[in-house]
């Protein structure tokens, strides 16, 4: 017989830990748009709001430019004036954003958006459908960082991509600048260059922000309003992925870029991690590569290599940077010996001048084999396939050194995410490569028009950073052998908790106390 003193009777709880988590789950989402001037980010924001409503959310659009101008006016900062239109207003907004970021932190503009989201949520009150906020639009990497840290998995950055010539033509039409108006065209170029990468760190840095996207949307169409179907299809697919309304799986481009991104994690390069993947005409990944130092016998050093002579374990310094430092000193010494410098000129002044030239961008003194070359060489070393007519996916735009080998290998197309300003690929190989934004089907007229040039294009689709979360099967897809219907109502497939872990800890600990065994 059981000892009565050891008999334990549970106390029935009114809730369970699962109930606490369920009641603390938020299906709200926050989107932000980023894109170069002329790429149509505002148009994408408007279309996204419509898609959100169709999928059952309550969309609220946040115009960051209005918040920036209001804040600049309140603090009497440059760019506060709302006078002027067109190019003058664009310049005014650039001044206002740079002034605010410079006077506080780079993320202060994102803080304005967060404040507005909070106010709009309170103003709207209780809603039957979850909110979906659309921030139109970001211009700086620090803004993305703050929003990601605050909203976690419920935050999505949509990067709008478009070729420069298309953007330029749209801005010329928007601001009514004739192609023959050299002054007007120069003003457009100056403003777009500043939009892409301002000389001041606190200014607009769209180039550094664009590649941080969770989704990349190709908006390189001739007439956005007339070609809205293509954009609507892209945005509808994004919403289906986010909500789980239908089963969506990766495209070839998404699979290829994820393979390249995954390969990048092998790199211990002190400068950056880059990955590449080669896909054959049948859609099979036949090679991957990363950037790191080569080892005798073939391939690269990697974790577990013996010996391990990566830069991190073989000296702990970058040979490329060190060699350039030596070049700066040599240039100063030679100029001094030739008596081409006055006594007042210092080595630091000479270095500052030399750094403004292309010397700072030299890349050939590095020990690392680049990711693209590692992938191509691995095909030759293993004989697993041919690069002829293949597609190369790379997390970063290829340098001019890799580009010449890519062209010579027979690769048809290069797809990339992050820009690489140091690359002179277009300048050196415009006879053998062409920049395009669209994927070309094997029989398309565009492909036939460019039979002798390798196509380089920006990646479009789900970013590798969200690949697993958005494509992993997390819900049951069948019941009794049949596909189950999608969930009712607006729903975020990768929801977050709206309480801190400390709050959840306290609630769940209280439930554990209720169920604590008592002596009878």
C-alpha positions, 0 to 999 in steps of 0.5 A: 500500500502506498504511504499516505504521507507521500500521496500527492494531489495536483491542484487544477490550474486555470491556465498552462504554460502553453496558454501563457505563450499563446496569449502572448503571441503577436501577429503584428508585422512591421515592414520597411521599404528601402530603395534608391531614388527612382526605383519606386519604393513609394509605389511599392509601399502603396501596393504592399498596403493593399496586399496587406489589407487583402490578407486580413491585416490593418495596414498603417503607412508611416511616411518617414520623410514627413517625420524627419522634416517635422523633427528638423523644423522643431529643432531648427535643423537644416532641411526644415523648410518645406518650401520648394518642390521636386529636386529642391525638396529632395535636397532639403530632405537629404539635409534634414536626415543628415542633420538629425542623424549627425546631431544624435545617432544614426538610428534617431530617424528610425526612433521617430518611426517607432514613436509614430507606430506607438501613437498610431496603434493607440489612436486606432484602438482595438482592432479585430485584425492585426496591425501591419505597419509600412515604413516608407522609407529607410535610408541608413543601415542603423535604422534597420539595426534598431528596427530589427532589434526592437521588432525581431522576427516581425520586422521585414525589410523590403529592398526595391531593386532597379537598374541605374538607367531606369531610375535616372529616366524615371527621375527625369520624367518626374522632375520634368528635366529634358535629356538635353538639359545638362544642368538639370541632369547633373543635379539629378545625378548629384542627388542620386549619388548622395542618395546612394552613398553620402560623403558624410556617414550620417547622410543617406547610405542606401547602398549599404542599406539595400543589401540588408533586405529580407525580401528583394523586389525587382521593380525595373519596369518601364511603366510601374502603374501599367505594369502593376501586375508583375509587382502585385504577383511578387508582393502576393507571393511574399504575403503568402510566404509570411502568412502561410496561406499557401504552400510556397517553396524556394525558386531556383534563385532563392536556392542558389543564393542560399547555397552561396550564403551558407558557403560564406560562413566557412570564411575566416577572412578578416575583411568580409565573409563571401560565398558563391555557388554555381548552378547548372542548367538543370538547377543543380548546385555543382560547386560552392566556394568561399574566400580564404587562404589556399592550402597545398594539395588543393582547396582552402584552409578551414576549421579543423585543417592541420596545419591551419594557416588562415590569417586568423591563426597565421600572424593575425593580420591582413596582408592586403592592408599591411602591404598598402600601409607599406606602399603609403610609406614608400610613396612618401619616402620616394617623393621626399628623396626626389625633393618633390615635397616641401618641409612642411608636408608630413607623411600623414598628409601624403597618405591622406592624398594617396588614399583619395586615389585608387590605391586604397582600393587595391585588392591583389595583395590578399592571401585569400582566394575569392569565393567565385574563384574557389567555386570555379577552381573546385569544378576543375579540381573535382571534375563534378561538372562544367561552368558552361552556361551555368549561373553563379550566385555570389553574396557580393558583386564580383571584383574585376579580377574574378569577373575576368575568370567568370567570363572566361569560364563560360558562365552565363549569368551572375546573381549577387546581393551586396554591391562592391564599389571597388570593382571595376568590372563594368569599366574593364569588361563592358564588351563581355558583360551587361548589367540587367535586373531581370532573370532571363528564360533560356528562350527569351528575346532578351537572352537572344539579344545578348548572346555574347555577354555575361549578364550580371543582375541583382538578386530578387526573392527571399533573402537567405537570412530568412530562408529557413524561417519562411520555408521550413514546414512548421504546420501540418499540411495534411489530415487523413491524407488530404491537404488541410485548409489554410488557417483563417484570418490574418496570421504571421507564420513566424510570430513574436512574443509581445512580452519580455522573457522576464514577464513570461518567466514570472507568469509561468513560474506562478503556474508551476507554483500552483501545480506544486505538490502538497502533502495530504 
